[in-house]
Amino acid sequence: MVNSVKPVVWLAGEIKTPPFSRAARLEAGFLLRRLQLGEMLSLPQSRPMPSIGRRCHELRIQDESTTWRIIYRVDPDGIVIMEIFSKKTQKTPATVIERCKARLKAYDEVSKGG
């Protein structure tokens, strides 16, 4: 039985060195690949983000001096990346949450044909 690999859809951001260290970039890629293969991640690598929407989560990447977050949604046909940012406080900024909601809304409208 062959596993199908879900594509990653980037609505915003990118994972590159710099600003990510090489190790953090590799970890992010490894975790995204696991998601593409259908694995559901949990703490400490990923946590649900119901404040953004159903099936939304944040990947947690600890870099040398920065904590990165990758906000994503698991769709039946792909992994949708909404935001990548460095997290400086325990709470996700409201601006990030609202931006993710807006990006998802626009994506869903386009992907459903209007």
N, C-alpha and C positions, 0 to 999 in steps of 0.2 A: 504494500500500500504506500503510495507516494503522498507526502504531505504537500499541500498547496501553500505557497508563500504569499501572504498578503502584501500588496504594495504599501509603501509609506507615502502619504499625501502631505506635503509641506504647505501649510497656509501661511506660516511666518517662521523666520529664524533659520539658523543653520548651525551645524556642529563642526567647527573647524579650529585648527590650532594656528595662532592664538585666536580667541582668548582662552579656549579650553586647553589644558595641558594635553600632551599626547596620551597619557594614561586615562584621563577623564574622557577624552574623545573615543578611545577604544572601549571603555566601559559603556558609554552611551550607545555606541554601535552594537555591542554585544547584547545589551538589554533590548534594544529595538529589534534586533534579529530574533530574539526569543519571542517577542510579541508577534512578529511576522509569521512565525511558525505555529502560532495559536496558543502559546503558553500564557496563562494568566499570572501576572506577577503580583506579589503582595509585599507588605512591609518586611524588611526595611527599604527595598528597592523602589516600591511603588505604593501609592496610597490613593484611595478613591477621592474624587472631587465632585460630590453631588451638588455643590454650590454652582458648578458650571453646567452640569447636565448629566443625563444617564450615560453610563459607560465611559465617563470621563475620569481621568486619573492624572497623577503627576509622577514622573520618574524623578528619583532623587540621586543626584550625582555629586559626590564629595570630591572636590578638586583640591589641589595643594593648599590654596588659601581662599577658595570660593566654594559656595554651595550652589550648584546649578539645579534648576527645575525645568523639566520638559513636560508641558501640558499636552495630553493626548486623549483621543477617544478611540475605542476599539469598535469598529464597524464590522458587519459581516464580511465585507469585501475589501477591507483595508484598515490601516492605522492612520488616523488623521492627527497631524501635529499642529497645534494651535499657537503655541508660544514657547519660547526658550528664554529664560532669564536667570540672573543671579539673585538668589534669595538672601536678604540681609536681616529679616526679622522672622519670628515664628509664624506670623499670620501672612497669608498670601494677600498682596495688595488688592484692594477693590478694583483699581484700574485694570489690573491683569485679568481678574475674573470677568469684568464687563467686556474687555477686548476679546477674550476667548469666546464669550457668548455671542458677540456680534459676528466674529469670524465664522463660527459654526452655523449661525443662522444664514449668513450669505452663502456658505458652502452648501448647506442643505437645499436652499432655494435653487441654486444653479444645478446641483446634481439631480434634483427631481424635475428639472426642466421648467422652472419658473416659479 
